[in-house]
Amino acid sequence: MEGPMVATFTIEWLCQRIVEDSPVAIIFADHEGIIRLWNSGAKDMFGYGAEETLGQSLDLIVPERQRTRHWEGYHKVMATGVTKYGRELLAVPAMTKDGRRISIEFSIALLRAPTGGLLGSAAILHDVTARWEQQKELRGRLSALEAKLQQTGKPA
């Protein structure tokens, strides 16, 4: 019986496989907000293949109503090199290829060139639509129950 297979791959190859094969959506957008990396998890989440997104603006997935706020924040982060969303999650709506609105949570990593200049941001995204809809339904049910209690004159 032979021993375990000896690994004959580079760290670069391993990193590429982890990013590309991850079921979690991973997107890299450059300093201007142009998509430069789109993995298979992003394809599954948004419906666009990498060939449709590379070279396109993040507007592809940012709902029109949120674009002004999105770009204000994005440009501020690119100008300052500072974001709180490296540690905290940001919850926002997003759009899929078929026009569906989904709820996503993501954190970002700001990526710098060896010279220190900011290249852009990598986002790690999760579709939380089902959880968001469930919480919305529970909040509605709670509000209805509280209203019924108020009608009976009993404290909530």
Backbone as numpy.savetxt, mean C-alpha at the origin, in Angstrom:
# Nx Ny Nz CAx CAy CAz Cx Cy Cz
21.97 -41.61 0.86 21.12 -40.44 0.86 22.01 -39.20 0.86
21.69 -38.25 0.01 22.50 -37.05 -0.10 22.07 -36.03 0.96
22.99 -35.10 1.29 22.72 -34.04 2.25 21.84 -32.96 1.62
21.58 -31.91 2.39 20.75 -30.81 1.86 21.40 -30.16 0.65
20.57 -29.63 -0.23 21.06 -28.98 -1.43 21.87 -27.74 -1.05
23.01 -27.57 -1.66 23.85 -26.41 -1.39 23.30 -25.22 -2.15
23.11 -24.11 -1.44 22.58 -22.90 -2.06 23.62 -22.29 -2.98
23.22 -22.06 -4.21 24.13 -21.46 -5.19 23.44 -20.25 -5.83
23.11 -19.28 -5.00 22.44 -18.09 -5.50 23.06 -16.87 -4.83
22.85 -15.74 -5.43 23.39 -14.51 -4.87 22.34 -13.84 -3.98
22.79 -12.96 -3.13 21.87 -12.19 -2.30 20.94 -11.37 -3.19
21.46 -10.81 -4.28 20.63 -10.03 -5.20 19.50 -10.88 -5.77
19.83 -12.11 -6.18 18.81 -13.01 -6.72 17.78 -13.33 -5.65
18.25 -13.60 -4.43 17.34 -13.92 -3.33 16.40 -12.75 -3.04
16.95 -11.53 -2.96 16.12 -10.35 -2.71 15.09 -10.16 -3.83
15.51 -10.36 -5.06 14.59 -10.22 -6.20 13.46 -11.23 -6.10
13.79 -12.48 -5.74 12.76 -13.51 -5.64 11.79 -13.19 -4.49
12.30 -12.74 -3.35 11.44 -12.40 -2.22 10.46 -11.31 -2.62
10.96 -10.25 -3.24 10.09 -9.14 -3.63 9.10 -9.59 -4.70
9.57 -10.21 -5.75 8.70 -10.55 -6.87 7.66 -11.59 -6.49
8.03 -12.58 -5.69 7.13 -13.68 -5.38 6.27 -13.45 -4.14
6.45 -12.33 -3.47 5.67 -12.05 -2.26 4.19 -11.90 -2.59
3.32 -12.50 -1.77 1.89 -12.29 -1.97 1.45 -10.90 -1.51
2.31 -10.21 -0.78 2.03 -8.84 -0.33 2.41 -7.89 -1.47
1.61 -6.87 -1.69 1.90 -5.90 -2.75 3.11 -5.05 -2.37
4.07 -4.96 -3.28 5.25 -4.12 -3.09 5.41 -3.27 -4.34
5.45 -1.95 -4.11 5.56 -1.00 -5.21 6.70 -0.03 -4.89
7.51 0.29 -5.88 8.52 1.35 -5.72 8.18 2.45 -6.71
8.08 3.68 -6.19 7.87 4.85 -7.04 9.06 5.79 -6.85
9.53 6.35 -7.96 10.70 7.21 -7.89 10.36 8.57 -7.28
11.34 9.45 -7.25 11.22 10.77 -6.64 10.03 11.56 -7.19
9.66 11.31 -8.44 8.55 12.02 -9.09 7.22 11.29 -8.97
7.21 10.11 -8.34 5.97 9.36 -8.21 5.67 8.46 -9.39
6.70 8.12 -10.14 6.55 7.21 -11.28 6.85 5.80 -10.81
5.99 4.86 -11.15 6.14 3.47 -10.73 7.32 2.84 -11.45
8.27 2.29 -10.67 9.46 1.64 -11.22 9.54 0.16 -10.86
8.77 -0.26 -9.85 8.72 -1.67 -9.47 7.30 -1.99 -9.07
6.81 -3.13 -9.55 5.43 -3.58 -9.31 5.48 -5.09 -9.23
5.29 -5.66 -8.05 5.45 -7.11 -7.92 4.15 -7.87 -8.18
4.23 -9.19 -8.07 3.05 -10.02 -8.35 1.94 -9.79 -7.33
2.29 -9.46 -6.09 1.27 -9.14 -5.08 0.49 -7.89 -5.46
1.18 -6.90 -6.05 0.50 -5.69 -6.52 -0.42 -6.02 -7.69
0.03 -6.93 -8.55 -0.82 -7.35 -9.68 -2.10 -7.99 -9.15
-1.95 -8.87 -8.16 -3.12 -9.55 -7.59 -4.07 -8.55 -6.91
-3.51 -7.54 -6.24 -4.33 -6.58 -5.50 -5.05 -5.61 -6.42
-4.33 -5.07 -7.41 -4.87 -4.00 -8.23 -5.35 -4.43 -9.61
-4.91 -5.60 -10.08 -5.36 -6.09 -11.37 -4.49 -5.69 -12.56
-3.53 -4.81 -12.34 -2.61 -4.40 -13.41 -1.36 -5.26 -13.37
-0.89 -5.67 -14.54 0.40 -6.33 -14.62 1.50 -5.28 -14.62
2.72 -5.72 -14.32 3.86 -4.79 -14.27 4.02 -4.05 -15.59
3.79 -4.73 -16.71 3.96 -4.09 -18.02 3.00 -2.93 -18.23
1.89 -2.91 -17.49 0.91 -1.82 -17.60 1.22 -0.66 -16.66
2.03 -0.90 -15.63 2.24 0.12 -14.61 3.60 0.78 -14.65
4.62 0.05 -15.07 5.98 0.61 -15.04 6.04 1.83 -15.94
6.56 2.92 -15.39 6.63 4.18 -16.12 5.39 5.05 -15.97
4.36 4.54 -15.28 3.12 5.28 -15.07 3.14 5.99 -13.72
2.32 7.01 -13.57 2.18 7.74 -12.32 1.38 6.91 -11.31
1.61 7.19 -10.04 0.81 6.56 -8.98 -0.66 6.93 -9.09
-0.99 7.94 -9.90 -2.39 8.30 -10.14 -3.20 7.09 -10.62
-2.51 6.10 -11.15 -3.16 4.89 -11.63 -4.00 4.22 -10.54
-3.54 4.32 -9.29 -4.23 3.65 -8.19 -4.78 4.61 -7.14
-4.43 5.90 -7.24 -4.92 6.89 -6.29 -6.25 7.45 -6.80
-7.33 7.31 -6.02 -8.62 7.86 -6.46 -8.51 9.37 -6.72
-9.23 9.84 -7.71 -9.14 11.23 -8.12 -9.36 12.19 -6.96
-10.32 11.90 -6.10 -10.62 12.79 -4.96 -9.46 12.91 -3.98
-8.59 11.93 -3.92 -7.48 11.93 -2.97 -6.16 12.41 -3.59
-6.14 12.68 -4.87 -4.87 12.98 -5.54 -4.17 14.23 -5.03
-4.90 15.31 -4.81 -4.26 16.55 -4.34 -3.57 16.30 -3.01
-4.29 15.69 -2.09 -3.72 15.41 -0.76 -2.55 14.43 -0.87
-2.71 13.40 -1.71 -1.63 12.42 -1.90 -0.35 13.10 -2.38
-0.48 13.93 -3.43 0.72 14.55 -4.01 1.33 15.58 -3.09
0.52 16.28 -2.31 1.08 17.21 -1.32 1.96 16.45 -0.34
1.45 15.35 0.17 2.21 14.53 1.11 3.43 13.90 0.46
3.26 13.38 -0.74 4.37 12.70 -1.42 5.52 13.68 -1.68
5.20 14.85 -2.22 6.24 15.83 -2.53 6.92 16.36 -1.27
6.16 16.48 -0.18 6.75 16.91 1.09 7.76 15.88 1.58
7.39 14.61 1.51 8.30 13.53 1.93 9.53 13.50 1.03
9.35 13.67 -0.27 10.50 13.65 -1.18 11.41 14.86 -0.94
10.85 15.99 -0.53 11.65 17.19 -0.28 12.40 17.12 1.05
11.75 16.52 2.06 12.34 16.50 3.40 13.09 15.20 3.71
12.71 14.12 3.03 13.31 12.83 3.34 12.81 12.25 4.66
11.66 12.74 5.12 11.11 12.32 6.41 9.67 11.87 6.23
9.33 10.72 6.83 7.95 10.24 6.84 7.69 9.52 8.15
6.46 9.63 8.63 6.08 8.87 9.82 5.54 7.49 9.43
5.37 7.26 8.14 4.77 6.01 7.69 5.77 4.90 7.44
6.98 5.07 7.96 7.93 3.98 7.96 7.61 3.02 9.11
7.06 3.59 10.19 6.71 2.80 11.38 5.20 2.68 11.55
4.48 3.72 11.19 3.02 3.72 11.31 2.39 3.32 9.98
1.22 2.72 10.06 0.49 2.38 8.84 -0.37 3.55 8.41
-0.45 3.74 7.12 -1.34 4.74 6.54 -2.50 3.98 5.92
-3.73 4.36 6.25 -4.92 3.72 5.69 -5.57 4.70 4.73
-5.74 4.27 3.48 -6.31 5.13 2.44 -7.12 4.30 1.45
-7.99 4.96 0.69 -8.67 4.26 -0.40 -7.74 4.16 -1.60
-8.00 3.18 -2.45 -7.25 3.01 -3.69 -8.21 2.49 -4.76
-7.76 2.53 -6.01 -8.59 2.08 -7.13 -7.91 0.89 -7.83
-8.73 -0.06 -8.24 -8.23 -1.20 -8.99 -8.43 -0.95 -10.49
-7.86 -1.83 -11.28 -7.96 -1.71 -12.74 -9.41 -1.69 -13.20
-10.26 -2.49 -12.56 -11.66 -2.57 -12.98 -12.53 -1.47 -12.36
-11.89 -0.49 -11.69 -12.62 0.65 -11.15 -13.17 0.47 -9.75
-12.92 -0.68 -9.14 -13.39 -0.89 -7.77 -12.57 -0.04 -6.81
-13.22 0.44 -5.78 -12.54 1.18 -4.72 -12.24 0.19 -3.61
-10.99 0.13 -3.19 -10.60 -0.76 -2.10 -9.96 0.07 -0.99
-9.88 -0.51 0.19 -9.20 0.13 1.32 -7.86 -0.57 1.51
-6.80 0.23 1.60 -5.47 -0.34 1.78 -4.80 0.28 3.00
-3.89 -0.48 3.58 -2.98 0.02 4.60 -1.58 -0.24 4.09
-0.69 0.74 4.33 0.68 0.53 3.89 1.68 1.30 4.73
2.90 0.82 4.68 4.03 1.54 5.25 5.01 1.73 4.11
5.92 2.68 4.29 6.88 2.92 3.22 8.30 2.91 3.76
9.21 2.61 2.86 10.65 2.71 3.13 11.20 3.71 2.13
11.86 4.73 2.63 12.50 5.70 1.74 13.84 5.13 1.32
14.07 5.07 0.02 15.29 4.46 -0.50 16.23 5.55 -1.01
17.48 5.43 -0.61 18.49 6.43 -0.96 19.59 5.80 -1.82
20.15 6.64 -2.68 21.30 6.23 -3.49 22.52 6.13 -2.58
23.56 5.44 -3.01 24.79 5.36 -2.21 25.35 6.76 -1.86
25.05 7.75 -2.68 25.50 9.12 -2.42 24.64 9.83 -1.38
23.51 9.21 -1.00 22.64 9.78 0.02 21.38 10.43 -0.52
21.33 10.69 -1.82 20.15 11.31 -2.41 18.94 10.39 -2.38
17.77 10.98 -2.17 16.54 10.20 -2.09 16.11 9.76 -3.48
15.96 8.45 -3.66 15.54 7.88 -4.95 14.03 7.81 -5.08
13.34 7.53 -3.98 11.90 7.36 -4.00 11.46 6.55 -2.81
10.27 5.97 -2.92 9.73 5.20 -1.80 9.21 3.85 -2.25
9.45 2.87 -1.39 8.90 1.53 -1.58 7.74 1.38 -0.61
6.60 0.96 -1.11 5.42 0.77 -0.27 5.11 -0.71 -0.16
4.77 -1.12 1.05 4.32 -2.48 1.35 2.84 -2.33 1.67
1.97 -2.90 0.80 0.53 -2.64 0.89 -0.28 -3.89 1.19
-1.34 -3.68 1.97 -2.29 -4.76 2.28 -3.70 -4.29 1.97
-4.48 -5.14 1.35 -5.89 -4.85 1.09 -6.67 -5.18 2.36
-7.27 -4.16 2.96 -8.03 -4.35 4.20 -9.51 -4.03 3.99
-9.96 -4.14 2.75 -11.34 -3.81 2.41 -12.35 -4.62 3.23
-12.16 -5.91 3.33 -13.12 -6.76 4.05 -13.21 -6.34 5.51
-12.08 -6.09 6.14 -12.08 -5.67 7.54 -12.75 -4.30 7.69
-12.44 -3.37 6.78 -13.02 -2.03 6.83 -14.55 -2.10 6.69
-15.04 -2.91 5.77 -16.49 -3.05 5.57 -17.15 -3.68 6.80
-16.49 -4.66 7.40 -17.03 -5.30 8.61 -17.09 -4.29 9.76
-16.05 -3.48 9.93 -16.05 -2.47 10.98 -17.13 -1.42 10.74
-17.32 -1.03 9.48 -18.36 -0.06 9.13 -19.74 -0.61 9.50
-19.97 -1.88 9.18 -21.25 -2.51 9.51 -21.46 -2.57 11.02
-20.42 -2.92 11.76 -20.53 -2.99 13.22 -20.79 -1.61 13.83
-20.14 -0.58 13.30 -20.39 0.78 13.79 -21.84 1.18 13.54
-22.37 0.82 12.37 -23.77 1.12 12.07 -24.71 0.40 13.00
-24.45 -0.85 13.29 -25.30 -1.62 14.20 -25.23 -1.05 15.62
-24.04 -0.66 16.03 -23.88 -0.06 17.35 -24.65 1.25 17.45
-24.55 2.08 16.43 -25.29 3.35 16.42 -26.79 3.11 16.50
-27.29 2.12 15.77 -28.72 1.81 15.79 -29.15 1.33 17.18
-28.33 0.51 17.82 -28.65 0.04 19.17 -28.63 1.18 20.18
-27.65 2.06 20.06 -27.59 3.21 20.96 -28.81 4.12 20.78
-29.25 4.29 19.54 -30.44 5.11 19.28 -31.67 4.48 19.91
-31.80 3.14 19.84 -32.93 2.45 20.46 -32.91 2.62 21.97
-31.70 2.54 22.55 -31.59 2.72 23.99 -31.99 4.12 24.40
-31.61 5.11 23.61 -31.98 6.49 23.92 -33.49 6.68 23.86
-34.14 5.99 22.94 -35.59 6.09 22.82 -36.30 5.52 24.05
-35.70 4.51 24.65 -36.32 3.91 25.84 -35.97 4.68 27.10
-35.04 5.63 27.00 -34.67 6.44 28.14 -33.65 5.80 29.05
-33.10 4.66 28.64 -32.09 4.00 29.44 -30.70 4.48 29.01
-29.77 4.65 29.96 -28.41 5.08 29.58 -27.69 3.97 28.82
-26.82 4.37 27.91 -26.11 3.40 27.07 -25.02 2.70 27.82
